[in-house]
Amino acid sequence: MTLQLLDITVRDKQAHPRLAGRMTGHVRALLSEVAGGQEQTHDLNISVWADMPSESSDTDIEMALMLKAADIIARLKANLGPDEA
């Protein structure tokens, strides 16, 4: 089985209501899985957060949220094991 990240985008983002400097949001990740010769796509919505300096730009915030989501996906793939990823 192979798992490949096709696309990753920030769906929404907002400042945390109580924690200063923390941004929260949702990242959409589109994955392709090939198992047993068949391909299937998975559309995931991942809740993420990042602590950011107050002067961070929207681009920096979106990049931090996407990196958090990519880290979650990497851990998912690692937990599948070498025979399954």
Residue pairs with C-beta under 8 A, 6 or more apart in sequence:
1 33
1 34
1 35
1 36
1 80
1 84
1 85
2 33
2 34
2 35
2 85
3 31
3 32
3 33
3 77
3 80
3 85
4 31
4 32
4 33
5 29
5 30
5 31
5 70
5 73
6 30
6 31
6 32
6 41
7 28
7 29
7 30
8 27
8 28
8 29
8 30
8 66
8 69
8 70
9 27
9 28
9 66
10 25
10 26
10 27
10 28
10 62
10 65
10 66
11 25
11 26
11 27
11 28
11 45
12 25
12 26
13 23
13 24
13 25
13 61
13 62
13 65
14 23
14 24
14 25
15 22
15 23
15 24
16 22
16 23
16 24
16 49
21 51
21 52
21 53
21 54
22 49
22 50
22 51
22 52
23 49
23 50
23 51
23 52
23 61
23 64
23 65
24 47
24 48
24 49
25 47
25 48
25 49
25 65
26 45
26 46
26 47
26 48
27 45
27 46
27 48
27 65
27 66
27 68
27 69
28 43
28 44
28 45
28 46
29 43
29 44
29 46
29 69
29 70
29 73
30 41
30 42
30 43
30 44
31 41
31 42
31 44
31 73
32 39
32 40
32 41
32 42
33 39
33 40
33 41
33 42
34 40
44 73
46 69
46 72
46 73
48 65
48 68
48 69
48 72
49 65
49 68
50 61
50 64
50 65
50 67
50 68
52 60
52 61
52 64
56 64
77 85
78 85
